[in-house]
């Protein structure tokens, strides 16, 4: 009888741990998306600043006073690999436990209430 209760308690705890991990992973994913959006905005702002400086530094006339076509600015792409490494270092990947299935107990039909689990 205690074996059945222990097994049910273990299953309830494993289910709770999985739910917690899924919730933490969802929060981490949302945090990553927000951080990536912020990083992209910073990158775009820096690129606009660099582009403006690039064009301002070019002469619009040659030595004889003839107009000169300015060179095009090549924008740099954001380094997502570096972003991922930095983000994963600060926010480790959440290990999500596998799906937990209920044990089928045909031995006992005991009244059962799950254990209280600290949600600290």
Secondary structure, 3 states (H helix, E strand, C coil): CHHHHHHHHHHHHHHHHHHHHHHHHHHHHHHHHHHHHHHHHHHHHHHHHHHHHHHHHCCCECCCCCECCCCCCCCCCCCHHHHHHHHHHHCCCCCCCCCCCCCCCCCCCCCCCCCCCCCC
